[in-house]
């Protein structure tokens, strides 16, 4: 279950709530600028919210409200602000918001983006001049057919590729994130080769999150873990010589045997909590609270949700050495496919994920 709301939801507004995610060791916060996006990713977890907001003409959060929240975060001593969406760069006031955040005293200003606007000549230079310090580009395939196909946006691959080349020309480090969707399976090694060649500071891959568009298109989008095994192993053979950080999120440890140090959750800080600063929504309006997930939790009672995040373990997981630290698998995945793919790893129990960390992947 997500954190209990600290404010009463407003029935009329589907706008994203700017939020701070406190971490024990880092003063980070995140702010969502709106649901508008120039991609139409098939796996978008915010599809329902974006469609609802579009119907109401409320795709973007008001600038005044965003400035108020940025100021409030800064007054609490936060020094790392991440801009989220939708697609933040669609806002005409985005440069002004970046500049305002810098004036408020944030040391790190991080942008997650699909990279399309970043291909516009001079745009990246203006962003960094305004105070942006870090950027993460989403790329979901090594070629136009794969990337543009899943984002439903012709030309998107060439734009994000141009943004990467411009960042390299500017001497700027950058991050890359990718969703491991089904159509990527035959091209996963090619994506790994492409990323090694462009040399981001960090590569972040993730198993699809069962929400929004992913739930609507489950069979077409979500691969089985057994299907991922061979292409993922071949991709990691390429990553072995890569100096940057590489992690994969939402992968149970038993499916990453021998590469447990590359499970993204190993590097999350303890004591995380989520504080949403604006009007809150009921759980039923959360992408984690779809009817499909509710049915899965109810029907598949072999799985128990231990961490309250929509993931669960099977009874056999109690014998696994990673049981104390593993979040398990998405409950929705277990509902669809059962437990045959998951075998306990025998050995001394791992009680602290920090024992699994390697310096290379601590480049957060």
N, C-alpha and C positions, 0 to 999 in steps of 0.2 A: 504494500500500500504506500502511496506517496505521503509526504508529510501533511499533517493536518493544516488546513488553511488558517491563516491568521486574520483574514478579513472576509466579509460576506460577499459572495459573488454578485455581480450585477447582471441581471437577466438580459439587458439590451446590448451588451458589448462583448463581441467575440475576440477583441484585440488581445494579442499576446501580452502576458504579464512580464515586464522586466523583472529579472530575478537575480539573486546573488546565491552562488553555491560556495559556501564557506568550506575550506579545507583546513585541517589542523595545522599544516605546515606552510600554507600559502594563503595570502590575502587576495583571493580571486573572487570575481563576480562576473555575471553574465547578464546581458541585456538584449531582449528580443525587440527588434525595431518594427516588425510587421510581418504579415504572411505573404505579401506580394512576392512573386518569383517569376523570372523569365525562362525557367526550365519547368518541365512538367514530369518530373521523375516518377516512374511507375511505382517505385517503392517509397515515395514520400510519406513520412509518418504524420505530416501535418495536413494531409489532403482534405480531411473533413473540415478542419478549422479554416483553411484557406477558402474552401468553397462557401462556407457559411459567412465568412467575413466579406467575400466578394458580393454575395447576395445582399448584404446590408450596407455595402459601400464603405466598409471599415477595414480595408486591407492594411493600412498603415497607422501606427500609433502616433498621436499628436506630438509634434516637436517639443512643445512646452512640458508635456508630461515626461518625456524622455530626459530632458535637461534636468528636471526636478529629481528624477531617480539617479542620474549620474552624480549630481551634487550630493545626494543623500548617501550614496555608496562611498564617495570620497570622504565625507565627514565622519564615516565610521572607520577610516583608516585603511580602506581597500586600496591596493596599488596595482592590481591587474584586472583589466576590464576586457571582456570578450564581446564583440558585436555579433549577434545571431539574427536569423530570419526564419522563414522567407529568405530573400536575397537583399542584404543590407545596402548593396551598392546601387540599387534602383532608386533609393531616396535622393532627391535633389539636394537635401540638406545634410547628406551624410558627411561630406567634408567638414561642414560646420560643426557637426556633432563630434567628430574626431578631434577637431581643434579645441572644442569646449572641454572635452574630457582631459585633454592634455593640460589645459589651463587649470583644471580642477586638481591636478597633481598626480594623475595616474602615471606610473613608470612604464607599464606595459599596456599597450593597446593592441589587441589581437582581433583579427577579422577572419571569420569563416565565410567562404564565398564560392560560387560556382565558377568564378574566374572570367566570366564573359565580358563584363565591363572593364576588367583589368587589362583586356587586350586593346582597349581604346588608346590611341597614342597620347602619351602625357598623363594618363589617369593615375598610373601607379606613382609617378613622380609627385603628383599633387597630393596623393594620399600620404606618402611618407613625409612630405613637407608639412602636412597638417599635423603630423605627430604619430601616425601609425607605426608600430614597431614590428609586428609579426603578422603573417598572413598564411592561411591554410586554404588550399585549392582542392575542390572535389573533382576527382576524375575516375570514371567508372568503366573504363575500357581503354585499350591501347590504340584504338583506331576509331574513325567516325562511325562505322557500322555498329560497333558495340556501345560506345559512349552515347552517341546521338540517338541510338535506338532506345536505350533505357531511359534517357532523359527526355525523349520525344521532342528534341530541339535540334533541327538541322543546322549545322555550322558550329555547334557548341564545342566539339572536340578541337576544331581548328582555333577557336577563340581561347580556350584554356591553354592550349599548347603555345599559342603566341604569348599569353601572359607569363607562362613559365620561362620562355626564352627571354622575355624582357626582364624578368627578375634576375635571371642569370647574367644578363648584360649589365644590369645595375649593381651586380655583386651582392645581391640581397639573398639571404637564406629564406627558405620557405618550407611549409609543411604540405603534405598531400594526404587526403583521405579518400577511401574507396569502399563501396558496399560490395560484398561478395554475392552478387545476384546470379541466378542460374545461367543466363546467357553469357556470363563472363567465364564460365568453367573452361571452355576450349581455348580461351585467350588469356588465362590467368598468368601463364608463364611469360607471354608476350608483354603483359602489363608490368610484370616484375622487371623484365629486361628494359622496358621503356623508362621506368622509374629509376632504376640504377643508373641509366645513362644521363638523366637530367639531374640526379644527385640532390634530392631534397634533404633538408635537415632531419626530417622524420617522416616515415611512411606509416600511416594508420589505416589498417584494413578492419572491416567489421562484418560479422555475420548479420543478416537482415534482422531488424527489430520488428516484431509482429504487431504492427500498428498501422493505421491509415491505409495507404495504397497497398502495402505488403499484405495485409490481411485480406484485402479485396481480391488480390491476384496471387494467392498463396502458391498454387501449383506451378504457375508460370515463373515465379520469382525466387522462391526459396529452395535452395539445393539441400539434399540430404548431406549429413556430415560424412557419410561413406563416399559420396560423390566428390566431396571437397578434398579428400585425403590425398589422392595422387597428384592433382595439379598444385595443391598447396605445398606438398613436399618438394616438388620440382621448383616451385617459385622460391622456396626457402634455400634451396641449393644455390640459387643466384644471389640471395641476400647474404649468404655466409661471408662473402668478401666485401660487403657494403659497410662503410664506416658509420653511417647514420643509424638512428634508432628505427626499429621496426617492431610493430606490435599488431596483434589481432584481437579485437574485442568480441565478447559474447561467445567465446569458445571454451567449453569445459576442458579441464586439464587432461582428462583421459583421451581426448581427441587431439591433443598437442604433445603426445608422448615424446620425450627427448628434446622438446622445444618449449618447455613450460615457461622459460624465462621470457618468451615472446607473447605470453598472454597479457593483454592490456591491463586487466584488472590487478595484476601483480603490482602495478605502479601507482594505483590509486591510493590516496592518503586515507588513513583511518579518521573516524570522527566526522565524516561528511554529513552535511545537512543542507536542505534546500529552503531558502527563504524567498518567497515570491512577494514582491514589493507593491504590486498594484492589485486591482480587483481580481479576486480569485474565482476559480471555477469549481463546480462540483466534480467529483470523480467521473461522473457519466460524460463529462465534456472533455475528459483527458484521453489522449491517444492510447494510454495504457488500459483504459477501462471500456474497451469496445465490447459489444455483445458477444463477439466471437471468443474473446479471452475469458469473459465471465462464464460462458458455457464450458470452455476447456477446464477451468478451475473446478467447476462443479462436477463435470462428467469424468474427468480423469483423476480419480481420487488416490491413485498410486503415487502421485507426485505431491510433495509438500513444499510450500513456498516459505523458505526459512528466512530469507533476507527482506521479504516484503517488496520485491522489485519485479514481480512477474516471472521469476525464474524458480525452478524447483529441482529437487533431487529425487532419485528413486530409492526404494529400500535397500537395494544392493549397494548403493553408493556409500553406505555406512562402513563398508569394508575397505574403501579406497583410502590410500595414504593422503590424498588431497581433500578428503571430506571436510576437515576443519576449516578450509579456506576457499573451497570451490562453491561458486554460486549455482552451479548446475546448468540446466538448459531452460530456454523459454518454455513456460507451461503450455503455450499454444503449440509449440513444436512437439512436445511430448504427447499432446492430445492427438495430433495428426499421425505420429510415427512410432509411438511407444518407446521401449527402452533397449531394443536389441543392439543398437549401435554403441552402447556405452558399457564398457567393461572396467571394473574397479582396478586401479593400479596398486599392486601390493608392495608394501615397504613401510619403513618408519613414518609415522604421521608427520605431516607438515603443518605446523601450528602458526607459523608467521610467514606471510608471503615475502617479507623482506629478505628472507634467506634464499629466495629464488632470483632476486634481482641481479642484473649485470649492468656495469657502468654505461655501456653503449645505449641501453634502453632507458636510462634515467635522464636522458636529454629531453626533458619535458618542455 
